[in-house]
Amino acid sequence: MYIDLGDTKVTETMTITEEQLHYLDALRDSGIVNMFGAGSHIQDEFGVTRHDANRILNHWMETYSERHE
Protein backbone atom coordinates (compact mmCIF):
# COMPACT_ATOMS: atom_id res chain seq x y z
CA MET A 1 0.00 0.00 0.00
CA TYR A 2 1.30 3.46 -0.85
CA ILE A 3 0.04 6.49 1.00
CA ASP A 4 0.93 9.97 -0.24
CA LEU A 5 1.19 12.44 2.62
CA GLY A 6 2.68 15.32 0.66
CA ASP A 7 6.44 15.14 1.12
CA THR A 8 6.14 12.09 3.36
CA LYS A 9 5.63 8.64 1.87
CA VAL A 10 4.64 5.61 3.89
CA THR A 11 4.83 2.10 2.47
CA GLU A 12 3.12 -0.81 4.18
CA THR A 13 5.24 -3.93 3.97
CA MET A 14 4.64 -7.51 4.89
CA THR A 15 6.74 -10.64 4.82
CA ILE A 16 5.74 -13.40 2.45
CA THR A 17 7.24 -16.68 3.58
CA GLU A 18 8.62 -19.64 1.69
CA GLU A 19 6.04 -21.72 3.56
CA GLN A 20 3.24 -19.69 1.97
CA LEU A 21 4.77 -19.99 -1.49
CA HIS A 22 5.27 -23.76 -1.10
CA TYR A 23 1.68 -24.08 0.13
CA LEU A 24 0.43 -22.33 -3.01
CA ASP A 25 2.65 -24.49 -5.22
CA ALA A 26 1.15 -27.60 -3.62
CA LEU A 27 -2.37 -26.20 -3.89
CA ARG A 28 -1.84 -25.56 -7.59
CA ASP A 29 -0.38 -29.02 -8.14
CA SER A 30 -3.35 -30.60 -6.35
CA GLY A 31 -5.83 -29.13 -8.82
CA ILE A 32 -8.30 -28.56 -5.98
CA VAL A 33 -8.91 -24.92 -6.83
CA ASN A 34 -8.51 -22.43 -9.62
CA MET A 35 -5.66 -20.30 -8.30
CA PHE A 36 -7.57 -17.07 -8.88
CA GLY A 37 -9.85 -18.28 -6.07
CA ALA A 38 -7.07 -19.34 -3.70
CA GLY A 39 -7.36 -16.30 -1.43
CA SER A 40 -9.82 -17.94 0.95
CA HIS A 41 -7.53 -20.98 1.25
CA ILE A 42 -4.65 -18.68 2.21
CA GLN A 43 -6.84 -16.96 4.80
CA ASP A 44 -7.85 -20.29 6.33
CA GLU A 45 -4.36 -21.80 6.29
CA PHE A 46 -2.39 -18.80 7.58
CA GLY A 47 -4.95 -16.75 9.48
CA VAL A 48 -4.39 -13.59 7.45
CA THR A 49 -6.83 -10.95 6.29
CA ARG A 50 -8.43 -11.05 2.85
CA HIS A 51 -6.25 -8.10 1.84
CA ASP A 52 -3.04 -9.85 2.90
CA ALA A 53 -4.15 -13.13 1.32
CA ASN A 54 -4.58 -11.32 -1.98
CA ARG A 55 -1.14 -9.72 -1.64
CA ILE A 56 0.41 -13.14 -0.99
CA LEU A 57 -1.43 -14.64 -3.96
CA ASN A 58 -0.44 -11.77 -6.25
CA HIS A 59 3.21 -12.16 -5.24
CA TRP A 60 3.03 -15.91 -5.85
CA MET A 61 1.54 -15.34 -9.31
CA GLU A 62 4.04 -12.64 -10.24
CA THR A 63 7.05 -14.73 -9.19
CA TYR A 64 5.88 -18.20 -10.22
CA SER A 65 7.87 -18.39 -13.48
CA GLU A 66 11.14 -17.21 -12.02
CA ARG A 67 10.82 -19.57 -9.06
CA HIS A 68 10.20 -22.55 -11.39
CA GLU A 69 12.82 -22.08 -14.08
Biopython code that builds the backbone (N, CA, C, O; Angstrom):
import numpy as np
from Bio.PDB.StructureBuilder import StructureBuilder

atoms = [
    (1, "MET", "N", (0.855, -1.164, 0.000)),
    (1, "MET", "CA", (0.000, 0.000, 0.000)),
    (1, "MET", "C", (0.898, 1.222, 0.000)),
    (1, "MET", "O", (1.903, 1.252, 0.709)),
    (2, "TYR", "N", (0.556, 2.208, -0.768)),
    (2, "TYR", "CA", (1.298, 3.456, -0.852)),
    (2, "TYR", "C", (0.381, 4.587, -0.428)),
    (2, "TYR", "O", (-0.717, 4.741, -0.963)),
    (3, "ILE", "N", (0.830, 5.367, 0.523)),
    (3, "ILE", "CA", (0.038, 6.490, 1.000)),
    (3, "ILE", "C", (0.831, 7.757, 0.761)),
    (3, "ILE", "O", (1.964, 7.875, 1.228)),
    (4, "ASP", "N", (0.254, 8.705, 0.043)),
    (4, "ASP", "CA", (0.925, 9.971, -0.240)),
    (4, "ASP", "C", (0.496, 10.990, 0.803)),
    (4, "ASP", "O", (-0.675, 11.363, 0.880)),
    (5, "LEU", "N", (1.451, 11.432, 1.601)),
    (5, "LEU", "CA", (1.188, 12.440, 2.623)),
    (5, "LEU", "C", (1.997, 13.694, 2.304)),
    (5, "LEU", "O", (2.705, 14.221, 3.163)),
    (6, "GLY", "N", (1.888, 14.161, 1.076)),
    (6, "GLY", "CA", (2.680, 15.319, 0.664)),
    (6, "GLY", "C", (4.115, 14.898, 0.452)),
    (6, "GLY", "O", (4.405, 14.067, -0.409)),
    (7, "ASP", "N", (5.018, 15.471, 1.237)),
    (7, "ASP", "CA", (6.440, 15.139, 1.120)),
    (7, "ASP", "C", (6.808, 13.849, 1.837)),
    (7, "ASP", "O", (7.920, 13.344, 1.682)),
    (8, "THR", "N", (5.881, 13.318, 2.619)),
    (8, "THR", "CA", (6.136, 12.090, 3.362)),
    (8, "THR", "C", (5.452, 10.931, 2.661)),
    (8, "THR", "O", (4.287, 11.024, 2.275)),
    (9, "LYS", "N", (6.188, 9.834, 2.498)),
    (9, "LYS", "CA", (5.628, 8.645, 1.871)),
    (9, "LYS", "C", (5.745, 7.488, 2.849)),
    (9, "LYS", "O", (6.798, 7.269, 3.448)),
    (10, "VAL", "N", (4.660, 6.756, 3.004)),
    (10, "VAL", "CA", (4.636, 5.608, 3.893)),
    (10, "VAL", "C", (4.294, 4.384, 3.056)),
    (10, "VAL", "O", (3.322, 4.390, 2.302)),
    (11, "THR", "N", (5.084, 3.354, 3.191)),
    (11, "THR", "CA", (4.833, 2.104, 2.473)),
    (11, "THR", "C", (4.568, 1.012, 3.490)),
    (11, "THR", "O", (5.363, 0.789, 4.403)),
    (12, "GLU", "N", (3.442, 0.332, 3.322)),
    (12, "GLU", "CA", (3.122, -0.808, 4.177)),
    (12, "GLU", "C", (3.828, -2.028, 3.599)),
    (12, "GLU", "O", (3.707, -2.317, 2.408)),
    (13, "THR", "N", (4.549, -2.727, 4.429)),
    (13, "THR", "CA", (5.236, -3.930, 3.967)),
    (13, "THR", "C", (4.766, -5.132, 4.774)),
    (13, "THR", "O", (4.273, -5.002, 5.894)),
    (14, "MET", "N", (4.929, -6.272, 4.188)),
    (14, "MET", "CA", (4.641, -7.509, 4.893)),
    (14, "MET", "C", (5.627, -8.553, 4.397)),
    (14, "MET", "O", (6.187, -8.427, 3.309)),
    (15, "THR", "N", (5.828, -9.565, 5.189)),
    (15, "THR", "CA", (6.740, -10.636, 4.821)),
    (15, "THR", "C", (5.934, -11.790, 4.241)),
    (15, "THR", "O", (4.977, -12.268, 4.850)),
    (16, "ILE", "N", (6.334, -12.219, 3.074)),
    (16, "ILE", "CA", (5.739, -13.397, 2.446)),
    (16, "ILE", "C", (6.753, -14.518, 2.618)),
    (16, "ILE", "O", (7.910, -14.388, 2.218)),
    (17, "THR", "N", (6.313, -15.614, 3.213)),
    (17, "THR", "CA", (7.244, -16.680, 3.577)),
    (17, "THR", "C", (7.352, -17.751, 2.500)),
    (17, "THR", "O", (6.481, -17.899, 1.644)),
    (18, "GLU", "N", (8.441, -18.483, 2.574)),
    (18, "GLU", "CA", (8.620, -19.636, 1.691)),
    (18, "GLU", "C", (7.522, -20.662, 1.950)),
    (18, "GLU", "O", (7.055, -21.328, 1.026)),
    (19, "GLU", "N", (7.116, -20.786, 3.208)),
    (19, "GLU", "CA", (6.039, -21.719, 3.557)),
    (19, "GLU", "C", (4.762, -21.386, 2.789)),
    (19, "GLU", "O", (4.083, -22.280, 2.283)),
    (20, "GLN", "N", (4.443, -20.102, 2.705)),
    (20, "GLN", "CA", (3.240, -19.685, 1.973)),
    (20, "GLN", "C", (3.379, -19.991, 0.486)),
    (20, "GLN", "O", (2.432, -20.461, -0.145)),
    (21, "LEU", "N", (4.549, -19.728, -0.069)),
    (21, "LEU", "CA", (4.768, -19.993, -1.493)),
    (21, "LEU", "C", (4.715, -21.490, -1.790)),
    (21, "LEU", "O", (4.143, -21.905, -2.799)),
    (22, "HIS", "N", (5.312, -22.302, -0.913)),
    (22, "HIS", "CA", (5.266, -23.756, -1.100)),
    (22, "HIS", "C", (3.837, -24.274, -0.970)),
    (22, "HIS", "O", (3.428, -25.172, -1.706)),
    (23, "TYR", "N", (3.080, -23.707, -0.032)),
    (23, "TYR", "CA", (1.680, -24.084, 0.129)),
    (23, "TYR", "C", (0.915, -23.829, -1.172)),
    (23, "TYR", "O", (0.146, -24.677, -1.623)),
    (24, "LEU", "N", (1.131, -22.661, -1.765)),
    (24, "LEU", "CA", (0.426, -22.331, -3.005)),
    (24, "LEU", "C", (0.884, -23.207, -4.164)),
    (24, "LEU", "O", (0.076, -23.572, -5.018)),
    (25, "ASP", "N", (2.168, -23.548, -4.203)),
    (25, "ASP", "CA", (2.649, -24.487, -5.225)),
    (25, "ASP", "C", (1.919, -25.825, -5.095)),
    (25, "ASP", "O", (1.463, -26.395, -6.086)),
    (26, "ALA", "N", (1.818, -26.317, -3.856)),
    (26, "ALA", "CA", (1.148, -27.600, -3.616)),
    (26, "ALA", "C", (-0.337, -27.518, -3.931)),
    (26, "ALA", "O", (-0.914, -28.456, -4.481)),
    (27, "LEU", "N", (-0.953, -26.397, -3.583)),
    (27, "LEU", "CA", (-2.368, -26.205, -3.886)),
    (27, "LEU", "C", (-2.600, -26.227, -5.392)),
    (27, "LEU", "O", (-3.554, -26.842, -5.870)),
    (28, "ARG", "N", (-1.735, -25.562, -6.130)),
    (28, "ARG", "CA", (-1.840, -25.558, -7.590)),
    (28, "ARG", "C", (-1.677, -26.969, -8.141)),
    (28, "ARG", "O", (-2.457, -27.417, -8.981)),
    (29, "ASP", "N", (-0.651, -27.661, -7.653)),
    (29, "ASP", "CA", (-0.379, -29.019, -8.136)),
    (29, "ASP", "C", (-1.523, -29.979, -7.827)),
    (29, "ASP", "O", (-1.743, -30.943, -8.560)),
    (30, "SER", "N", (-2.252, -29.715, -6.739)),
    (30, "SER", "CA", (-3.351, -30.602, -6.346)),
    (30, "SER", "C", (-4.541, -30.493, -7.289)),
    (30, "SER", "O", (-5.311, -31.443, -7.429)),
    (31, "GLY", "N", (-4.697, -29.347, -7.933)),
    (31, "GLY", "CA", (-5.830, -29.134, -8.821)),
    (31, "GLY", "C", (-7.147, -28.910, -8.092)),
    (31, "GLY", "O", (-8.208, -28.904, -8.717)),
    (32, "ILE", "N", (-7.092, -28.729, -6.786)),
    (32, "ILE", "CA", (-8.304, -28.560, -5.977)),
    (32, "ILE", "C", (-9.045, -27.269, -6.322)),
    (32, "ILE", "O", (-10.275, -27.223, -6.279)),
    (33, "VAL", "N", (-8.300, -26.233, -6.659)),
    (33, "VAL", "CA", (-8.912, -24.916, -6.826)),
    (33, "VAL", "C", (-8.264, -24.175, -7.993)),
    (33, "VAL", "O", (-7.074, -24.335, -8.265)),
    (34, "ASN", "N", (-9.062, -23.372, -8.667)),
    (34, "ASN", "CA", (-8.514, -22.427, -9.619)),
    (34, "ASN", "C", (-7.745, -21.405, -8.797)),
    (34, "ASN", "O", (-8.292, -20.853, -7.842)),
    (35, "MET", "N", (-6.503, -21.141, -9.140)),
    (35, "MET", "CA", (-5.657, -20.304, -8.298)),
    (35, "MET", "C", (-6.172, -18.874, -8.154)),
    (35, "MET", "O", (-5.807, -18.196, -7.193)),
    (36, "PHE", "N", (-6.991, -18.402, -9.056)),
    (36, "PHE", "CA", (-7.568, -17.067, -8.885)),
    (36, "PHE", "C", (-8.526, -17.032, -7.690)),
    (36, "PHE", "O", (-8.858, -15.955, -7.196)),
    (37, "GLY", "N", (-8.968, -18.195, -7.227)),
    (37, "GLY", "CA", (-9.848, -18.277, -6.073)),
    (37, "GLY", "C", (-9.152, -18.790, -4.819)),
    (37, "GLY", "O", (-9.813, -19.208, -3.869)),
    (38, "ALA", "N", (-7.831, -18.760, -4.810)),
    (38, "ALA", "CA", (-7.072, -19.344, -3.702)),
    (38, "ALA", "C", (-7.001, -18.452, -2.465)),
    (38, "ALA", "O", (-6.522, -18.895, -1.421)),
    (39, "GLY", "N", (-7.461, -17.225, -2.558)),
    (39, "GLY", "CA", (-7.360, -16.301, -1.428)),
    (39, "GLY", "C", (-7.985, -16.828, -0.147)),
    (39, "GLY", "O", (-7.408, -16.686, 0.931)),
    (40, "SER", "N", (-9.156, -17.432, -0.256)),
    (40, "SER", "CA", (-9.819, -17.940, 0.952)),
    (40, "SER", "C", (-9.039, -19.106, 1.560)),
    (40, "SER", "O", (-9.057, -19.289, 2.777)),
    (41, "HIS", "N", (-8.363, -19.887, 0.738)),
    (41, "HIS", "CA", (-7.531, -20.976, 1.249)),
    (41, "HIS", "C", (-6.344, -20.409, 2.027)),
    (41, "HIS", "O", (-5.965, -20.945, 3.068)),
    (42, "ILE", "N", (-5.768, -19.333, 1.523)),
    (42, "ILE", "CA", (-4.648, -18.681, 2.210)),
    (42, "ILE", "C", (-5.116, -18.129, 3.550)),
    (42, "ILE", "O", (-4.432, -18.284, 4.562)),
    (43, "GLN", "N", (-6.283, -17.484, 3.559)),
    (43, "GLN", "CA", (-6.836, -16.958, 4.802)),
    (43, "GLN", "C", (-7.004, -18.065, 5.836)),
    (43, "GLN", "O", (-6.601, -17.913, 6.989)),
    (44, "ASP", "N", (-7.599, -19.173, 5.421)),
    (44, "ASP", "CA", (-7.851, -20.286, 6.334)),
    (44, "ASP", "C", (-6.555, -20.916, 6.838)),
    (44, "ASP", "O", (-6.430, -21.226, 8.023)),
    (45, "GLU", "N", (-5.602, -21.102, 5.944)),
    (45, "GLU", "CA", (-4.363, -21.797, 6.292)),
    (45, "GLU", "C", (-3.439, -20.952, 7.174)),
    (45, "GLU", "O", (-2.795, -21.474, 8.084)),
    (46, "PHE", "N", (-3.377, -19.642, 6.899)),
    (46, "PHE", "CA", (-2.390, -18.799, 7.580)),
    (46, "PHE", "C", (-2.999, -17.745, 8.502)),
    (46, "PHE", "O", (-2.268, -16.991, 9.144)),
    (47, "GLY", "N", (-4.311, -17.685, 8.575)),
    (47, "GLY", "CA", (-4.955, -16.749, 9.485)),
    (47, "GLY", "C", (-4.687, -15.286, 9.167)),
    (47, "GLY", "O", (-4.528, -14.464, 10.069)),
    (48, "VAL", "N", (-4.639, -14.967, 7.872)),
    (48, "VAL", "CA", (-4.391, -13.591, 7.447)),
    (48, "VAL", "C", (-5.683, -12.962, 6.942)),
    (48, "VAL", "O", (-6.667, -13.657, 6.689)),
    (49, "THR", "N", (-5.670, -11.657, 6.799)),
    (49, "THR", "CA", (-6.835, -10.949, 6.285)),
    (49, "THR", "C", (-7.008, -11.224, 4.801)),
    (49, "THR", "O", (-6.095, -11.723, 4.143)),
    (50, "ARG", "N", (-8.166, -10.902, 4.286)),
    (50, "ARG", "CA", (-8.429, -11.051, 2.855)),
    (50, "ARG", "C", (-7.454, -10.200, 2.042)),
    (50, "ARG", "O", (-6.951, -10.637, 1.007)),
    (51, "HIS", "N", (-7.196, -8.998, 2.513)),
    (51, "HIS", "CA", (-6.253, -8.097, 1.836)),
    (51, "HIS", "C", (-4.864, -8.731, 1.764)),
    (51, "HIS", "O", (-4.253, -8.763, 0.696)),
    (52, "ASP", "N", (-4.363, -9.235, 2.892)),
    (52, "ASP", "CA", (-3.038, -9.851, 2.896)),
    (52, "ASP", "C", (-3.006, -11.142, 2.090)),
    (52, "ASP", "O", (-2.008, -11.437, 1.433)),
    (53, "ALA", "N", (-4.081, -11.908, 2.131)),
    (53, "ALA", "CA", (-4.148, -13.126, 1.323)),
    (53, "ALA", "C", (-4.026, -12.793, -0.161)),
    (53, "ALA", "O", (-3.344, -13.496, -0.907)),
    (54, "ASN", "N", (-4.681, -11.733, -0.580)),
    (54, "ASN", "CA", (-4.580, -11.316, -1.982)),
    (54, "ASN", "C", (-3.178, -10.829, -2.328)),
    (54, "ASN", "O", (-2.698, -11.058, -3.439)),
    (55, "ARG", "N", (-2.525, -10.165, -1.396)),
    (55, "ARG", "CA", (-1.141, -9.723, -1.637)),
    (55, "ARG", "C", (-0.215, -10.922, -1.769)),
    (55, "ARG", "O", (0.657, -10.941, -2.638)),
    (56, "ILE", "N", (-0.395, -11.921, -0.915)),
    (56, "ILE", "CA", (0.414, -13.144, -0.989)),
    (56, "ILE", "C", (0.171, -13.843, -2.323)),
    (56, "ILE", "O", (1.120, -14.249, -2.995)),
    (57, "LEU", "N", (-1.085, -13.984, -2.704)),
    (57, "LEU", "CA", (-1.427, -14.643, -3.961)),
    (57, "LEU", "C", (-0.870, -13.887, -5.156)),
    (57, "LEU", "O", (-0.339, -14.499, -6.083)),
    (58, "ASN", "N", (-0.984, -12.576, -5.147)),
    (58, "ASN", "CA", (-0.437, -11.772, -6.249)),
    (58, "ASN", "C", (1.071, -11.950, -6.356)),
    (58, "ASN", "O", (1.606, -12.081, -7.457)),
    (59, "HIS", "N", (1.758, -11.955, -5.218)),
    (59, "HIS", "CA", (3.211, -12.161, -5.237)),
    (59, "HIS", "C", (3.539, -13.544, -5.799)),
    (59, "HIS", "O", (4.447, -13.689, -6.618)),
    (60, "TRP", "N", (2.805, -14.546, -5.360)),
    (60, "TRP", "CA", (3.033, -15.909, -5.849)),
    (60, "TRP", "C", (2.861, -15.960, -7.365)),
    (60, "TRP", "O", (3.683, -16.551, -8.067)),
    (61, "MET", "N", (1.796, -15.343, -7.868)),
    (61, "MET", "CA", (1.540, -15.344, -9.312)),
    (61, "MET", "C", (2.624, -14.592, -10.076)),
    (61, "MET", "O", (3.074, -15.043, -11.129)),
    (62, "GLU", "N", (3.038, -13.455, -9.550)),
    (62, "GLU", "CA", (4.040, -12.636, -10.243)),
    (62, "GLU", "C", (5.417, -13.287, -10.259)),
    (62, "GLU", "O", (6.208, -13.020, -11.164)),
    (63, "THR", "N", (5.721, -14.130, -9.287)),
    (63, "THR", "CA", (7.054, -14.726, -9.192)),
    (63, "THR", "C", (7.081, -16.204, -9.564)),
    (63, "THR", "O", (8.135, -16.835, -9.492)),
    (64, "TYR", "N", (5.960, -16.757, -9.953)),
    (64, "TYR", "CA", (5.882, -18.201, -10.222)),
    (64, "TYR", "C", (6.908, -18.641, -11.262)),
    (64, "TYR", "O", (7.652, -19.593, -11.027)),
    (65, "SER", "N", (6.959, -17.970, -12.392)),
    (65, "SER", "CA", (7.866, -18.391, -13.480)),
    (65, "SER", "C", (9.320, -18.358, -13.060)),
    (65, "SER", "O", (10.064, -19.301, -13.332)),
    (66, "GLU", "N", (9.734, -17.299, -12.410)),
    (66, "GLU", "CA", (11.142, -17.208, -12.023)),
    (66, "GLU", "C", (11.514, -18.202, -10.918)),
    (66, "GLU", "O", (12.672, -18.609, -10.817)),
    (67, "ARG", "N", (10.548, -18.592, -10.099)),
    (67, "ARG", "CA", (10.818, -19.575, -9.060)),
    (67, "ARG", "C", (10.805, -20.993, -9.597)),
    (67, "ARG", "O", (11.251, -21.913, -8.911)),
    (68, "HIS", "N", (10.300, -21.192, -10.814)),
    (68, "HIS", "CA", (10.197, -22.546, -11.389)),
    (68, "HIS", "C", (10.918, -22.658, -12.726)),
    (68, "HIS", "O", (10.444, -23.334, -13.639)),
    (69, "GLU", "N", (12.036, -22.012, -12.835)),
    (69, "GLU", "CA", (12.821, -22.082, -14.078)),
    (69, "GLU", "C", (13.572, -23.381, -14.187)),
    (69, "GLU", "O", (14.281, -23.603, -15.169)),
]
sb = StructureBuilder()
sb.init_structure("model")
sb.init_model(0)
sb.init_chain("A")
sb.init_seg("    ")
for serial, (resi, resn, name, xyz) in enumerate(atoms, 1):
    if name == "N":
        sb.init_residue(resn, " ", resi, " ")
    sb.init_atom(name, np.array(xyz, "f"), 0.0, 1.0, " ", f" {name:<3s}", serial, name[0])
structure = sb.get_structure()
